[in-house]
Amino acid sequence: MYSHYMTKRVVIVGGGIAGTVTATALQQVGLEAVVYEAHDSGSDGVGAFLTIAVNGLAALEPLGLTDVVAALGMATPRMHLISGRTGTVLGSADMQARTVARSDLYQALRDAAIERGIEVQYGKRLVNAANTASGVTAHFDDGTTATGDLLIGADGLRSRTRTLIDPKAPAARHIGLLNTGGRARGLRLAGEPGAANFIFGRRCFFGWFLAPDGEIWWFANPPSRQEPSRAELAAITGEEWRQHLNELFADDTGPMLEIIAATDDIYRPWNTYDFPRVPTWHNDRMVIVGDAAHATSPSSGQGASMAIEDALVLAQCLRDIADPGRAFSVFESRRRERVERIVAQGKRNGSGKAAGPLAARIRDAVMPLILRRFATAEAQAWMHDYRIDWAARTETSQP
């Protein structure tokens, strides 16, 4: 903890994973953070599930959050890639990750922050923010304001902070896939508990996990060349959506139809996006983190982990560098190359999910070779072996 920030107050916009972990990390270095969340606390149950990779789990350790997350979901030791045409396993690779319900993770991180004395305010949607001579003032849609020395935008894919920093900021890229999923009960499927089973169907990608209590957690990525509007997606009834999924997997080998039938509530579909590059991350008093700066396709398996890493690196920079603008610049220099590489990897991973018939046959034929070459621990070291030396001073740390 360094004295030049002992009296600093930070406004954090967004109370999701990025926002609450960032607030916790800033508290560790003596900064007073207040989290302003657009939704109300009744939104706790919203969302599907996600996987925290081993690098993300490691980034929780300096913040004392390892046990908080370890109590959630299930360990995911491996992934298996499976052909939907034949049902054969194309290859397997170690993951050493943890799969958790998004809402459970959010609530656990928020509760841990509140227990540490961090304030969280709800119903605070950012509409404007302006730098002043001594700090920044945020304006919310309920007419209230908040002042601080710094403002951190952890407000996700449609970040208002991002456009306030740079009115010319690009829009997110639709990557041609939808997301859906659910939890199936009453099935007895053979498989390793917690392992990720990824099935390349003829017309749709499917993933399922066997939870310790016997539930099947699953997701599907129906291809969608055009980007449907929210209204168009909302207009699809539950039974229409179930029928569509059944049609997509009708000719495949695997437990997909059985799992869908055993699912009472299938998640309504939503679009998938990423950001190949966000040119401007900060100004002198404001900075963006997490999906606001570098949203990635879920196919990367790194979205939550990158947000957690961001929180740690940003806190470290603010701890060690007195000038906020300089701290933000160093933060960006330490993070940009890595996160953009992961976004690109996620886009490549997603491209194989919607292959045509011929491309699918080629993919299935070469997948074992690709896995042997690229899914080894050595090939994935750049992504999964990344560690942040929390004790090191930022000036001497390597990006």
Secondary structure, DSSP 8 states (H G I E B T S, - for coil): --GGGTT-EEEEE--SHHHHHHHHHHHHTT-EEEEE-SS-GGGTT---EEEE-HHHHHHHGGGT-HHHHHTSSEEEEEEEEEETTT--EEEEEEEEEEEEEHHHHHHHHHHHHHHTT-EEE-S--EEEEEE-SSSEEEEETTS-EEEESEEEE---TT-HHHHHH-TT----EEEEEEEEEEEE-S----S-TT-EEEEE-SS-EEEEEE-TTS-EEEEEE-B-SS---HHHHHTS-HHHHHHHHHHHTTT--SSHHHHHHTBSS----EEEEE-S--S--B-SSEEE-THHHH---GGGS-HHHHHHHHHHHHHHHHHH-SSHHHHHHHHHHHHHHHHHHHHHHHHHHHHGGG--HHHHHHHHHHHHHHHHHHSSTTTTHHHHS----TTS-GGG---
